[in-house]
Amino acid sequence: MNHEELLKRVAGLNPAQKEALLKRLGYSGSKPAGELKPDPGDMLPASACFACDPGTPGSLSITFREAATESPPAGYVQVKAKAASLNYRDLMIAMGQYPEAPGVPSNMGSDYSGIVTAVGDGVTEFKTGDEVIALSAGTYIDGMVQPGSHFISIFNVNRRQLVRKPGVLDFNQAATLPTVFLTAFSALVRLGSIREGESALIHTATGGVGLAALEIARWKKAKIFATAGSPEKREFLASKGIEAPMDSRTTAFGEGIMKMTGGKGVDLVLNTLSGEAMLKGLEILSPFGRFIQVDKKDVALNTLLPMGLFKNGITFSVLDISLYLLQPAMLTEQLQEICRLYEEGAFAPLPLQTWPITRLKEALTAMSRSKHIGKLVITYP
């Protein structure tokens, strides 16, 4: 049935039938049936391997196209995507605002769950049909990661960039895991060495990284303080047992922390804030406190730090997990540990919302509004 025939048939339906049919067929908009046009972003190529183009930076004019693929080279695994989660990194790339990491292309789509479809020479830990979680920078073809392989549906990835999916998670839940749990685990455990009884301030704690950090801090039996950007998000944190959640959009959290800790400050700050708020986080660290910077804005602006803040022996670390692609053994070790802990019940799945890949623009728009709690997940046909 061509589009003209479809529109004629739709015109004969009642309003409820029209809405149900159009949703089922993936049409968008609220125009009368006679004016309906298929959304170009809803039309996927006929090929099994496709990727998207974000269009003019900032426009989110998502279109889909056929993408190149080839058999995985030695040491690589080919994966067919089942789901992919969004990160603010993806939105920044679409908006043309993401500062690239050295040697790593800026492709939208990094957190995948999927099924192994082929393995290269020398790969013994995976086989066709395995269900996996992957942290990908884009598909690997002709000896390099391909720029422009945004949210690609079939990709080649180094065997060290994926792990077996925990059986306790479905594909959508598993896709939420790589970036946020690797970030939170690296921040609190590898860099922050958080210990039982210590205190941690987790900023913007209703986002993916924040919620993962809450799970890890609870597992480590740390005292948790947290901020969020709206009353609704702070209510959510309070419902999860966080004492007096604070506002991440002002620096009043500094006074709140000092009051709640009796002037001692906190042992660790997981920082997603910039400018004056970043400096305030340094001021409220206890002696030998650890400050883990995951926000990229001040790094990109080359913001200067007053060295007097470090007189109490505090440490400042910048975490960019895309650099793990240059040290894949570290990536694999931590992801395997995270998945093992999931299997043992140490962590709970993160809250999520799903969109089909054809509605990627809507998902990115929802992310730009920053009203969601947890992760946004894209599903593949």
N, C-alpha and C positions, 0 to 999 in steps of 0.2 A: 504494500500500500504506500503510495507516495504522499507527500505532505499535503497536497491539495485535496486528495481524497479523504485523508484523515480529518482535515479541518471541516469538510462538508459533513462528515459523520458526527463530529463533535457538535456541530451546530444543531443537530436534531435531538440532543440529549438535554435533560433538565439540568439546572445548575449544580445540584449535588453530584449527578453522574459525571458532568464535565470535570468538576474538581477532582473527583476520584480517579478518573481516567488520565487526566493530565499529570497528576502526581505519579501515577504508575509508570507513565511513559517518559517521565523526566523533563516535561516542559515546565517553564518557569514564567512568572509574571501573572498579572491579574487582568489582562486585557480581555474584551469580549472575544468569543471564539472566532469570529470572522477576522480579527486582527492578529490572532496568535501567530507567532513565528517561533521556530525552534531556537533555543538559546545556543549560540555557537559553542559556548563552553560545555554544553551537555553532549556534544557529538564527539565520541572517541573514534580514533582511526580503526580500521578493520584489523590491523596487525595486532598480534599478541603483545608486542613490546611497543609501548608508547611513553612519551614524556610530555611535559607541559612547558609552555613559554609564558612568562609573566607579563610580557608586553612592555609598554613604556613604564619606567619606574614610577611607582605611586598610583598607577591607574588600576592595577589588579585586573587587567584585561586578559584573563586566563584563556589560552587556547591550547589544544592538544594536537600532537603530531606523531607520526610514526618515528620510532627511535631505532638506532642501530644496535645490534647485539651480535655476539660471537661466542663460540665455545670458550669456557674459562681456561686461561693459561695455567701453567704449573703453579701450584700453591693457592689457587683461587677456586671459589665456589660460585655457581650460578644460582640465584634465588628468584623465585616468582613471588611478588609481593601479595600478601593478603590484607595487610593494613599498614598504615603509617601514621605516626602522630605528628602534630604540628608543634613547633617551638617558635618563640619570638624571633629567633634567628631567621626562620623562613619568611616571616612577615617583613623583617628588615631587608632581606635580600630582594623580596618583591618590591619594596619601596625604594630600592637602590641606596640603602643606608648602612649596609653591613660591612664593617672593616674586615678584609680577608686575612686569614691566618697564613703565615709564610708557607708556601708550597702546597696549599690545600685549596682547590677551587671552591667557590661559593655556590653550591647547588642547593636549591630547596629540596627538602626531604632527606632526613638522615636516620630517622628511627623507624625501622621496619620490623614486621613479623612476616614470615612467609614459609615457603616450602622449597627445599633444595631440588633443582631440576637437572643439575649436572655438576660434576666435580673435575678439577684439573689433575694433572699428574702430581703424585706425591701427597695428595690429600687422603688421609686414612681415617680422620676423626668424624667425617660426615659422608653420607651417602644419599643418593636420590630418594626423595620422599621424606627426609627428615624435616621436622618442624623446628624452625630456628628464629632467633632474634638477631638482627644485624644493625650495626652502626656504620652507615655507608656515607661516603663523601660524593658518590656518583658512580656510575658504572666504569669498570676498568677494561679498556679496549686499546689494542695497538700499543701496549706498554705504558699507558697513562690513564689517569682518571679523566673522564670526558667532561669538560665544561658544558653547561647547558642541559645536563641530564636531570632536570628537575622532576622530582616525584616519579622517576622512571619505574615502570612496572616489572621489568625483568632486568637484573643487573648482576655483574660479576663483582665479587668482593673478596678481599684477602681472607683466607681461612681464620686469621687471627682477629678479624673484625666481627665474628659472629659466634654465637653460643647456642646450644640446644634450648628450645623453649621449655620453661617449667610446665609440667603437666597440669599444675593447679591453675594456670592462666589460659584463657582463650586467646585467639589471635588479636582481638581488639585490646584486651588488657595487656598483652605482651608488648604491643607496639608502644605503649606508654612508657616503657621501662628504660631503654638505653641511655638517652641523654640525661634525663632528670635524675635517675638513680646513680648513674656514673658520676654526674656532677656532685650530687649530695654526698655520695660515698667518698669520693676523692677529697671533698672539702672537709667533712667531719672526721673521717677515719684516717686517710693517708696524710693529708696536710695538717689537719686540726688535732689529730690524736685525742679526740674527745674521750673522756673517761667517766666512769660511773661517779655520780655526785657532782660533777662539774656542771656549769651553766652555759647555755647557748642561746643567743638571740638570732632568730631566723626571720629575715625580712621577707615581705610579700609572700607570706607562708601559705596562701591558698592557691598559688600557682603550682605547676608540676614540680619544679625543683624544691619549692618550699614544703610541699606535702611529702615528697620523698625524704627530705631532711627531717621532718617530724617523725616519720617511721623509723629512721636510723637513730635519731636522738632518743626515742623511747626504747629502742632495742638496747642502746648503750646505757640506759637508765640515767640520763642527764636531766637536769632541771631545764625546762624549756620556757623561753619567752618568745613572743612572736608579734609581728606587725602585719597589717593588711590595709588595703586602700579604700575600703568602704564599710559602712556600718553592717551591711549584710554579710560581708566576708568576715568581719570581726565576730559577728554572731555565730557564724559557722565554726570559727576557731574555738570560741567559748564552748560550743556544743561538743567539741572534741576534747574538752578538758584543759584547754590552755587558759592559764590565769591571766585575767585583765589584758586581753589583746590590745595592742596600741596601733595608732594611725601611722602608716608608712609614708604619708604625704606631707608630714610636718617633721620637725626635729624634736617634738615634745617627747618622743620615745626615750630620749637621753635622760631627761629628768625622771621619767617613769621607771627606767631601769635602775637608776641610782637609789630611788626611793624603795623599790621592791627588794633590792639587794643590800640595803643598809649601808649604802655608800661604797660597797666593795667593787661593783661593776660585774661584768660577765667574763667568763673564760674564753668564749669563742663568739665571733660575729660572722654569720654567713651573709655577705653583703650583696644586695642587688640594687642599691640606691647610689645616687651620684651627687657630686657637688658638696654642699654644706652638710647634707645628711650622711654622706660617706665619712666626712671628717668627724662628725658627731659620734659615729660608731667607733672610731679610733679612740675618742676621748673616754668612752665608758668601758674600756677593757681593763680588767684587773691585771696586776703584775704577772708577767709571762703569758698574757692573753694572746690569742691567735685571731687575726683578721683575715678572712678569706674573701677575696674580691672576685665575683663572677660577672658583675656588670662591666660592659666594655666601654661605656661612654667616656669615663675619665681616662681610661687607657688610651683611647683614640685621641682625646684632647691633650694628652701628655700633661695631665694635672700634676702640679707640684705638691709634695707632702711636707708639712712642717716637721723637721726632724726632732723637735722637742717633744713631740707626742710619743717618741720611742724610748723615753728615759726609764720607763718601767720594765724594759726588757720585752716589750711586745714584738710580735712578728707580723709581717704583711706579706701575703702570698696572692698572686694573680693566677686564677685557674681558667684555662681555655682548653676544653677537652678535645677540640678538633686537633690539637697538637699530639694527642695520643695516636693519631694515624701515622705519625712519624716514629712512634714507640709502641707498636701494636702489642708487644708482649705484656706491657703494663695494662693495656686496655682489656685484653683477654682475661688476665688474672682477676681483675676486679669484677668484670661482668660475670664470670663463672661463680665468684663468691656471692654476688648479689642473687643470682639464680638459685644457688644452693640454699641461701637463707630464705628465699621465697618458698622453696620446696619444704623447708622445715617449719614454715608458718611464722617466721619472724616478722614478715611484712604483710600488710593488707594491700589488695589492689587499689589503685588510685581511682577516684571518681572520673568519669569520662563522658563525653558526648560524641556522637558519630555523624559523619556526612559521607555520602558516596563521593568518589573522586570527581565525578562530573559537577559536584557542587563545591569544588575547592575554593572558588572565589567567595562564596558565602561563609565558608569556614574561616578563611583569612580575615574577612570583614568582621566576623564575630570575635576573632582574636584581637583585632585592632581596638575593639571597644572595651576590652579588659574587664568584662563583667562576669566571665565564666569562672568556675571553680574547678580545679583539676586540669585534665588534659582534653584536647580536641583531637579526634581520631578520624582519619580518612580511610574508607574501605574501598577495596578494588574488586572489580567483577571477576 
